[in-house]
Every structure is written in C-alpha cells, then in structure tokens.
Amino acid sequence: MNRNQRILTVALTSALALSALAGCSTPLTANGGSSNAAVSGSDTTVSTDANVKKFIACLTGKGIEAQAAAAPDMSGSADASQAPTVKNAVELRMIDAAGNPVQVGGDSNGMTVDSDAQQLYAGATFTTVEDDKVWVMFKDATALAGSPYASKQQDYAACQAQVPDFTQPVQDANAQPAVSDAQKQAALDFAKKAREKGYGWVADPDGDNPTTIMIPKTVGEEEFRRFLKDCPVGDTGVSFGFDGTPEEFGYDYTQVMRDAQ
C-alpha cells in the first residue's frame, strides 16, 4: 500500500470505529465496532485465562495499569462462532508523554483520540476504546520501545519471565486476512454496479486488497456523499481506501462516512 493511502472499514456499525493509528497496521477499535474489535474488558460473559490474571497481577504490582481483553478474531472469518470465548490478552492503559491517561474526545457523532498521543504507539498491535478509556496491546516488552511505556520495558519483561505460560495473541504483521472467493466476487460486483450508476472512477479492487474500493482525490465531498447514498455497502464486506489524507482531499471523509450511516 502506498504510504499515503488509508483503508477504512466501511462496516461502520458504530461511530466509534476509526482509522488505523500508524500506517495501515494498528486498528483503533471500539466495542461493537467490527469483527476486528476487541471484546470489552468488562464483558462478564467472557471468562479470563488464568495466565492472563497472573500477568496482570504482576504488571499492576509494578504500577502499570492493565486489563484483560479477548483478542480480536485473527482468522479473517466473518463467522461469529470464531469470536474469542475467553479473555486471552492483556492491554495497557494508553498514557501520553507526560504519563497521564489519554482522554477520549468527541460527541454523539463519533469518538476521537488525540492524534499526537496515537503516534507515540507505533509498536502497539491493537488499540481499543472502552468506557471512555483507551487501551493498547503490545506483542511483548520490546514493542514498548519508543512509547510512553519505554521506561517500563524491564518491568514488562520481568512479568513475561515470571509468567512464561502467557503469550500475547497478536496478529502477524505480514499475514493477510483470509478472503473468500465469494467476498472477492462481491467486491467486484459492487464496483461494476457503481460504474453502471455513473461512478466511472470506481476501479476493481487490486490483488493486495481484494475487498477494498479506492477513492481517488478527484472525488469531491458532495460526490462522495452521493456515492455512499447510491451505492450502499450492505453486507458485501467491502471497505473503502483513500488515496491521501483528509487534508489532501480537502474534506473529512471519515465524517462523511459517519453521516451516511
């Protein structure tokens, strides 16, 4: 993916689902947001792994605020039965450079997290918003480097050594989610129908992102709004990518998407 391209999941069933934090690899998710959303740490219907409890006890004993979470489904399946049934991961409270908890902003139209704080967590694998709190998940102690938790690397590593049976379930950055032939065909059909409706700039998804429709910078705000109205995604699994930042487009396309819900 071009470094200026951003892919946003259009399955925005919740206005809390936002774009990737750094590049295209660290989704910011929220409870109920999508199939990639981490299950709430307060979800009493999900049990907690014993090793997760031990790891959290070790971290909190060293002054690190942490909670248990069910790791996002990494199978690429849309089958709800694939959802985790146990809290098998550990998240740390997102803090800023000064060590203060990062606050959640926004209103009923959507929630936001300070972008400067987000950029401090390039090593995080997942970020979730829960009850107005922001949490980050790291693969291991080495991933804390460069973040506000860098000074806690040794403490985190000590807890890893103390609870060797705990392994953070994280997605391989090089792994691609499984995409079925039916999903690929649904995206191709979506693109074809969009062109038939007069949106000639809609190209077929490429091989690297077979369910993503790229939106070029030539598409203005009003046309994008019409496009979302005329070409609803429905249950196709199609997502939208943008060939540049909102500043380069001249409007906030994420807000346009929220408005279209």
TORFI-894899 format. One record per residue (C-alpha): residue in one letter; residue number from 1; x, y, z. Coordinates in Angstrom, 2 decimals. Example, Ala and Ser with C-alpha at 12.3 -4.5 7.8 and 13.67 -1.06 7.14 Angstrom:
<atoms>
<atom type="a" seq="1" x="12.30" y="-4.50" z="7.80"/>
<atom type="s" seq="2" x="13.67" y="-1.06" z="7.14"/>
</atoms>
This chain:
<atoms>
<atom type="m" seq="1" x="0.00" y="0.00" z="0.00"/>
<atom type="n" seq="2" x="1.19" y="3.47" z="-0.81"/>
<atom type="r" seq="3" x="2.11" y="5.22" z="2.42"/>
<atom type="n" seq="4" x="-0.43" y="7.95" z="1.66"/>
<atom type="q" seq="5" x="-3.29" y="5.55" z="1.16"/>
<atom type="r" seq="6" x="-5.57" y="4.80" z="4.09"/>
<atom type="i" seq="7" x="-8.06" y="1.97" z="4.34"/>
<atom type="l" seq="8" x="-11.15" y="2.49" z="6.47"/>
<atom type="t" seq="9" x="-13.55" y="-0.31" z="7.22"/>
<atom type="v" seq="10" x="-16.94" y="0.67" z="5.92"/>
<atom type="a" seq="11" x="-18.66" y="-1.80" z="8.19"/>
<atom type="l" seq="12" x="-19.04" y="1.20" z="10.50"/>
<atom type="t" seq="13" x="-21.88" y="-0.17" z="12.56"/>
<atom type="s" seq="14" x="-20.53" y="2.03" z="15.33"/>
<atom type="a" seq="15" x="-19.35" y="5.62" z="15.01"/>
<atom type="l" seq="16" x="-16.54" y="4.61" z="17.35"/>
<atom type="a" seq="17" x="-14.64" y="2.72" z="14.66"/>
<atom type="l" seq="18" x="-11.80" y="4.89" z="13.42"/>
<atom type="s" seq="19" x="-8.90" y="4.63" z="11.01"/>
<atom type="a" seq="20" x="-5.54" y="2.99" z="11.59"/>
<atom type="l" seq="21" x="-3.27" y="4.75" z="14.02"/>
<atom type="a" seq="22" x="0.04" y="4.39" z="12.24"/>
<atom type="g" seq="23" x="0.11" y="3.47" z="8.57"/>
<atom type="c" seq="24" x="-2.35" y="0.65" z="7.97"/>
<atom type="s" seq="25" x="-1.38" y="-1.81" z="10.67"/>
<atom type="t" seq="26" x="-2.81" y="-0.71" z="14.00"/>
<atom type="p" seq="27" x="-6.57" y="-0.59" z="14.05"/>
<atom type="l" seq="28" x="-8.32" y="1.56" z="16.61"/>
<atom type="t" seq="29" x="-11.41" y="-0.37" z="17.56"/>
<atom type="a" seq="30" x="-14.30" y="0.01" z="19.91"/>
<atom type="n" seq="31" x="-16.83" y="-2.28" z="21.49"/>
<atom type="g" seq="32" x="-19.32" y="-3.33" z="18.84"/>
<atom type="g" seq="33" x="-17.31" y="-1.71" z="16.09"/>
<atom type="s" seq="34" x="-16.49" y="-4.60" z="13.76"/>
<atom type="s" seq="35" x="-15.28" y="-8.17" z="13.60"/>
<atom type="n" seq="36" x="-11.83" y="-6.87" z="14.48"/>
<atom type="a" seq="37" x="-12.98" y="-5.13" z="17.63"/>
<atom type="a" seq="38" x="-11.55" y="-6.36" z="20.89"/>
<atom type="v" seq="39" x="-14.16" y="-7.63" z="23.30"/>
<atom type="s" seq="40" x="-14.81" y="-5.36" z="26.26"/>
<atom type="g" seq="41" x="-12.70" y="-5.98" z="29.31"/>
<atom type="s" seq="42" x="-15.88" y="-5.62" z="31.36"/>
<atom type="d" seq="43" x="-17.79" y="-8.27" z="29.41"/>
<atom type="t" seq="44" x="-18.82" y="-10.68" z="32.14"/>
<atom type="t" seq="45" x="-19.89" y="-13.32" z="29.62"/>
<atom type="v" seq="46" x="-16.26" y="-13.99" z="28.71"/>
<atom type="s" seq="47" x="-14.04" y="-15.82" z="31.18"/>
<atom type="t" seq="48" x="-10.44" y="-14.77" z="31.83"/>
<atom type="d" seq="49" x="-7.44" y="-17.04" z="31.23"/>
<atom type="a" seq="50" x="-5.56" y="-17.91" z="34.40"/>
<atom type="n" seq="51" x="-2.20" y="-16.84" z="32.97"/>
<atom type="v" seq="52" x="-3.69" y="-13.52" z="31.90"/>
<atom type="k" seq="53" x="-4.75" y="-12.94" z="35.52"/>
<atom type="k" seq="54" x="-1.23" y="-13.71" z="36.74"/>
<atom type="f" seq="55" x="0.35" y="-11.43" z="34.15"/>
<atom type="i" seq="56" x="-1.96" y="-8.54" z="35.01"/>
<atom type="a" seq="57" x="-1.29" y="-9.03" z="38.73"/>
<atom type="c" seq="58" x="2.43" y="-8.79" z="38.03"/>
<atom type="l" seq="59" x="2.05" y="-5.64" z="35.91"/>
<atom type="t" seq="60" x="-0.23" y="-3.86" z="38.37"/>
<atom type="g" seq="61" x="2.18" y="-4.77" z="41.14"/>
<atom type="k" seq="62" x="4.78" y="-2.75" z="39.26"/>
<atom type="g" seq="63" x="2.48" y="0.24" z="38.87"/>
<atom type="i" seq="64" x="1.29" y="-0.49" z="35.31"/>
<atom type="e" seq="65" x="-2.46" y="-0.14" z="34.73"/>
<atom type="a" seq="66" x="-3.61" y="-3.17" z="32.75"/>
<atom type="q" seq="67" x="-6.74" y="-5.14" z="31.99"/>
<atom type="a" seq="68" x="-7.73" y="-8.44" z="30.41"/>
<atom type="a" seq="69" x="-9.26" y="-8.50" z="26.94"/>
<atom type="a" seq="70" x="-10.37" y="-11.01" z="24.37"/>
<atom type="a" seq="71" x="-8.03" y="-10.61" z="21.41"/>
<atom type="p" seq="72" x="-9.66" y="-9.72" z="18.08"/>
<atom type="d" seq="73" x="-10.50" y="-12.60" z="15.77"/>
<atom type="m" seq="74" x="-7.44" y="-13.08" z="13.56"/>
<atom type="s" seq="75" x="-8.83" y="-15.82" z="11.35"/>
<atom type="g" seq="76" x="-10.30" y="-13.40" z="8.82"/>
<atom type="s" seq="77" x="-13.63" y="-15.17" z="9.22"/>
<atom type="a" seq="78" x="-16.91" y="-13.29" z="9.46"/>
<atom type="d" seq="79" x="-18.36" y="-16.26" z="11.33"/>
<atom type="a" seq="80" x="-19.41" y="-15.08" z="14.78"/>
<atom type="s" seq="81" x="-18.59" y="-18.52" z="16.16"/>
<atom type="q" seq="82" x="-14.92" y="-17.63" z="15.63"/>
<atom type="a" seq="83" x="-15.14" y="-14.85" z="18.23"/>
<atom type="p" seq="84" x="-12.97" y="-15.42" z="21.31"/>
<atom type="t" seq="85" x="-14.74" y="-17.03" z="24.25"/>
<atom type="v" seq="86" x="-12.04" y="-16.15" z="26.78"/>
<atom type="k" seq="87" x="-10.05" y="-13.04" z="27.68"/>
<atom type="n" seq="88" x="-6.69" y="-14.23" z="26.42"/>
<atom type="a" seq="89" x="-4.85" y="-10.91" z="26.02"/>
<atom type="v" seq="90" x="-3.55" y="-8.04" z="28.14"/>
<atom type="e" seq="91" x="-3.95" y="-4.34" z="27.39"/>
<atom type="l" seq="92" x="-2.26" y="-1.34" z="28.98"/>
<atom type="r" seq="93" x="-3.96" y="1.99" z="29.60"/>
<atom type="m" seq="94" x="-2.84" y="4.46" z="26.93"/>
<atom type="i" seq="95" x="-0.90" y="7.32" z="28.50"/>
<atom type="d" seq="96" x="0.58" y="10.46" z="26.97"/>
<atom type="a" seq="97" x="4.20" y="11.59" z="27.00"/>
<atom type="a" seq="98" x="3.70" y="13.05" z="30.48"/>
<atom type="g" seq="99" x="2.34" y="9.76" z="31.81"/>
<atom type="n" seq="100" x="-1.28" y="10.89" z="32.05"/>
<atom type="p" seq="101" x="-4.15" y="8.71" z="30.80"/>
<atom type="v" seq="102" x="-5.16" y="9.67" z="27.26"/>
<atom type="q" seq="103" x="-8.67" y="11.08" z="27.16"/>
<atom type="v" seq="104" x="-11.40" y="10.21" z="24.68"/>
<atom type="g" seq="105" x="-12.97" y="13.20" z="22.94"/>
<atom type="g" seq="106" x="-15.78" y="13.77" z="20.51"/>
<atom type="d" seq="107" x="-19.54" y="13.67" z="20.80"/>
<atom type="s" seq="108" x="-22.51" y="11.62" z="19.65"/>
<atom type="n" seq="109" x="-21.20" y="11.81" z="16.07"/>
<atom type="g" seq="110" x="-18.06" y="9.92" z="16.94"/>
<atom type="m" seq="111" x="-15.26" y="9.50" z="19.42"/>
<atom type="t" seq="112" x="-11.71" y="10.70" z="18.88"/>
<atom type="v" seq="113" x="-8.34" y="10.07" z="20.46"/>
<atom type="d" seq="114" x="-5.60" y="12.69" z="20.38"/>
<atom type="s" seq="115" x="-3.54" y="12.03" z="17.24"/>
<atom type="d" seq="116" x="-0.28" y="13.13" z="18.87"/>
<atom type="a" seq="117" x="-0.76" y="10.51" z="21.57"/>
<atom type="q" seq="118" x="-1.63" y="7.86" z="18.98"/>
<atom type="q" seq="119" x="1.60" y="8.45" z="17.11"/>
<atom type="l" seq="120" x="3.55" y="7.52" z="20.25"/>
<atom type="y" seq="121" x="2.33" y="3.94" z="19.98"/>
<atom type="a" seq="122" x="3.77" y="2.70" z="16.70"/>
<atom type="g" seq="123" x="4.66" y="-0.61" z="18.39"/>
<atom type="a" seq="124" x="1.14" y="-1.35" z="19.58"/>
<atom type="t" seq="125" x="-0.71" y="-4.14" z="17.78"/>
<atom type="f" seq="126" x="-4.25" y="-3.10" z="18.69"/>
<atom type="t" seq="127" x="-5.93" y="-0.14" z="20.34"/>
<atom type="t" seq="128" x="-9.40" y="-0.20" z="21.85"/>
<atom type="v" seq="129" x="-11.76" y="2.34" z="23.38"/>
<atom type="e" seq="130" x="-13.87" y="1.19" z="26.29"/>
<atom type="d" seq="131" x="-15.95" y="3.25" z="28.72"/>
<atom type="d" seq="132" x="-14.14" y="6.45" z="27.71"/>
<atom type="k" seq="133" x="-10.76" y="4.83" z="28.31"/>
<atom type="v" seq="134" x="-8.15" y="3.98" z="25.67"/>
<atom type="w" seq="135" x="-6.15" y="0.74" z="25.88"/>
<atom type="v" seq="136" x="-3.21" y="-0.54" z="23.85"/>
<atom type="m" seq="137" x="-1.94" y="-4.06" z="23.29"/>
<atom type="f" seq="138" x="1.75" y="-4.87" z="22.79"/>
<atom type="k" seq="139" x="3.22" y="-8.10" z="21.43"/>
<atom type="d" seq="140" x="5.98" y="-8.16" z="24.04"/>
<atom type="a" seq="141" x="8.33" y="-5.96" z="26.05"/>
<atom type="t" seq="142" x="10.39" y="-4.96" z="23.02"/>
<atom type="a" seq="143" x="7.33" y="-3.32" z="21.46"/>
<atom type="l" seq="144" x="7.20" y="-0.78" z="24.31"/>
<atom type="a" seq="145" x="10.31" y="0.93" z="22.92"/>
<atom type="g" seq="146" x="9.66" y="4.49" z="21.80"/>
<atom type="s" seq="147" x="6.31" y="4.65" z="23.59"/>
<atom type="p" seq="148" x="5.45" y="6.36" z="26.88"/>
<atom type="y" seq="149" x="5.93" y="2.92" z="28.42"/>
<atom type="a" seq="150" x="9.57" y="2.67" z="27.32"/>
<atom type="s" seq="151" x="10.76" y="3.13" z="30.91"/>
<atom type="k" seq="152" x="8.64" y="0.12" z="31.89"/>
<atom type="q" seq="153" x="10.22" y="-2.30" z="29.42"/>
<atom type="q" seq="154" x="12.24" y="-4.08" z="32.10"/>
<atom type="d" seq="155" x="9.19" y="-4.41" z="34.35"/>
<atom type="y" seq="156" x="7.12" y="-5.80" z="31.48"/>
<atom type="a" seq="157" x="9.93" y="-8.21" z="30.57"/>
<atom type="a" seq="158" x="10.20" y="-9.29" z="34.21"/>
<atom type="c" seq="159" x="6.49" y="-10.17" z="34.20"/>
<atom type="q" seq="160" x="6.97" y="-12.14" z="30.98"/>
<atom type="a" seq="161" x="9.67" y="-14.13" z="32.72"/>
<atom type="q" seq="162" x="7.52" y="-14.54" z="35.82"/>
<atom type="v" seq="163" x="4.54" y="-15.84" z="33.80"/>
<atom type="p" seq="164" x="6.21" y="-17.78" z="30.95"/>
<atom type="d" seq="165" x="2.98" y="-19.56" z="30.01"/>
<atom type="f" seq="166" x="1.38" y="-16.28" z="28.95"/>
<atom type="t" seq="167" x="1.80" y="-15.32" z="25.30"/>
<atom type="q" seq="168" x="0.11" y="-12.27" z="23.88"/>
<atom type="p" seq="169" x="-2.12" y="-13.39" z="20.97"/>
<atom type="v" seq="170" x="-1.19" y="-10.92" z="18.25"/>
<atom type="q" seq="171" x="-1.63" y="-10.90" z="14.52"/>
<atom type="d" seq="172" x="1.37" y="-11.48" z="12.30"/>
<atom type="a" seq="173" x="2.00" y="-8.11" z="10.63"/>
<atom type="n" seq="174" x="2.84" y="-9.94" z="7.39"/>
<atom type="a" seq="175" x="-0.23" y="-12.16" z="7.46"/>
<atom type="q" seq="176" x="-3.15" y="-11.29" z="5.24"/>
<atom type="p" seq="177" x="-6.72" y="-11.90" z="6.44"/>
<atom type="a" seq="178" x="-8.41" y="-14.77" z="4.67"/>
<atom type="v" seq="179" x="-10.69" y="-13.54" z="1.91"/>
<atom type="s" seq="180" x="-13.06" y="-15.99" z="0.27"/>
<atom type="d" seq="181" x="-13.80" y="-16.13" z="-3.43"/>
<atom type="a" seq="182" x="-17.36" y="-15.06" z="-2.61"/>
<atom type="q" seq="183" x="-16.07" y="-11.92" z="-0.83"/>
<atom type="k" seq="184" x="-13.81" y="-11.08" z="-3.76"/>
<atom type="q" seq="185" x="-16.67" y="-11.52" z="-6.21"/>
<atom type="a" seq="186" x="-18.96" y="-9.37" z="-4.05"/>
<atom type="a" seq="187" x="-16.40" y="-6.55" z="-4.22"/>
<atom type="l" seq="188" x="-16.09" y="-6.91" z="-7.99"/>
<atom type="d" seq="189" x="-19.88" y="-6.85" z="-8.34"/>
<atom type="f" seq="190" x="-20.04" y="-3.75" z="-6.14"/>
<atom type="a" seq="191" x="-17.50" y="-1.95" z="-8.35"/>
<atom type="k" seq="192" x="-19.33" y="-2.94" z="-11.54"/>
<atom type="k" seq="193" x="-22.71" y="-1.74" z="-10.24"/>
<atom type="a" seq="194" x="-21.15" y="1.55" z="-9.06"/>
<atom type="r" seq="195" x="-19.79" y="2.20" z="-12.56"/>
<atom type="e" seq="196" x="-23.19" y="1.39" z="-14.04"/>
<atom type="k" seq="197" x="-24.67" y="4.07" z="-11.77"/>
<atom type="g" seq="198" x="-22.32" y="6.67" z="-13.21"/>
<atom type="y" seq="199" x="-19.34" y="6.46" z="-10.90"/>
<atom type="g" seq="200" x="-16.79" y="5.68" z="-13.59"/>
<atom type="w" seq="201" x="-13.85" y="6.34" z="-11.28"/>
<atom type="v" seq="202" x="-14.62" y="3.19" z="-9.27"/>
<atom type="a" seq="203" x="-11.97" y="0.65" z="-10.20"/>
<atom type="d" seq="204" x="-11.97" y="-3.06" z="-9.43"/>
<atom type="p" seq="205" x="-10.12" y="-3.88" z="-6.19"/>
<atom type="d" seq="206" x="-6.50" y="-4.91" z="-6.66"/>
<atom type="g" seq="207" x="-4.96" y="-8.20" z="-5.64"/>
<atom type="d" seq="208" x="-3.41" y="-6.89" z="-2.43"/>
<atom type="n" seq="209" x="-6.73" y="-5.52" z="-1.16"/>
<atom type="p" seq="210" x="-9.37" y="-7.60" z="-2.94"/>
<atom type="t" seq="211" x="-12.33" y="-6.17" z="-1.00"/>
<atom type="t" seq="212" x="-11.24" y="-2.52" z="-0.92"/>
<atom type="i" seq="213" x="-12.60" y="0.18" z="-3.22"/>
<atom type="m" seq="214" x="-10.10" y="3.04" z="-3.55"/>
<atom type="i" seq="215" x="-11.44" y="6.59" z="-3.55"/>
<atom type="p" seq="216" x="-9.23" y="8.94" z="-5.62"/>
<atom type="k" seq="217" x="-8.53" y="12.53" z="-4.58"/>
<atom type="t" seq="218" x="-10.54" y="13.75" z="-7.58"/>
<atom type="v" seq="219" x="-13.75" y="12.75" z="-5.77"/>
<atom type="g" seq="220" x="-15.19" y="15.79" z="-4.01"/>
<atom type="e" seq="221" x="-17.24" y="15.77" z="-0.83"/>
<atom type="e" seq="222" x="-20.66" y="16.09" z="-2.46"/>
<atom type="e" seq="223" x="-19.92" y="13.37" z="-4.99"/>
<atom type="f" seq="224" x="-18.67" y="11.07" z="-2.23"/>
<atom type="r" seq="225" x="-21.88" y="11.69" z="-0.29"/>
<atom type="r" seq="226" x="-23.95" y="10.82" z="-3.37"/>
<atom type="f" seq="227" x="-21.83" y="7.73" z="-3.94"/>
<atom type="l" seq="228" x="-22.41" y="6.44" z="-0.40"/>
<atom type="k" seq="229" x="-26.16" y="7.00" z="-0.83"/>
<atom type="d" seq="230" x="-26.38" y="5.43" z="-4.28"/>
<atom type="c" seq="231" x="-24.01" y="2.53" z="-3.56"/>
<atom type="p" seq="232" x="-24.64" y="1.17" z="-0.06"/>
<atom type="v" seq="233" x="-22.16" y="-1.45" z="1.06"/>
<atom type="g" seq="234" x="-24.69" y="-3.58" z="2.88"/>
<atom type="d" seq="235" x="-23.29" y="-6.95" z="3.88"/>
<atom type="t" seq="236" x="-20.80" y="-7.19" z="1.00"/>
<atom type="g" seq="237" x="-17.77" y="-6.81" z="3.27"/>
<atom type="v" seq="238" x="-16.43" y="-4.03" z="1.02"/>
<atom type="s" seq="239" x="-14.18" y="-1.41" z="2.60"/>
<atom type="f" seq="240" x="-13.02" y="1.95" z="1.27"/>
<atom type="g" seq="241" x="-9.47" y="3.16" z="0.86"/>
<atom type="f" seq="242" x="-8.47" y="6.77" z="0.27"/>
<atom type="d" seq="243" x="-5.62" y="7.91" z="-1.93"/>
<atom type="g" seq="244" x="-4.42" y="10.50" z="0.54"/>
<atom type="t" seq="245" x="-5.15" y="12.21" z="3.84"/>
<atom type="p" seq="246" x="-8.30" y="14.26" z="4.59"/>
<atom type="e" seq="247" x="-6.18" y="17.38" z="4.18"/>
<atom type="e" seq="248" x="-5.22" y="16.31" z="0.67"/>
<atom type="f" seq="249" x="-8.85" y="15.57" z="-0.17"/>
<atom type="g" seq="250" x="-9.99" y="18.89" z="1.22"/>
<atom type="y" seq="251" x="-12.66" y="17.42" z="3.48"/>
<atom type="d" seq="252" x="-13.03" y="14.93" z="6.33"/>
<atom type="y" seq="253" x="-14.10" y="11.76" z="4.53"/>
<atom type="t" seq="254" x="-14.37" y="9.86" z="7.83"/>
<atom type="q" seq="255" x="-17.05" y="12.31" z="8.96"/>
<atom type="v" seq="256" x="-18.86" y="11.93" z="5.64"/>
<atom type="m" seq="257" x="-18.91" y="8.18" z="6.22"/>
<atom type="r" seq="258" x="-20.31" y="8.64" z="9.71"/>
<atom type="d" seq="259" x="-23.00" y="10.96" z="8.36"/>
<atom type="a" seq="260" x="-24.01" y="8.30" z="5.86"/>
<atom type="q" seq="261" x="-24.72" y="5.67" z="8.49"/>
</atoms>
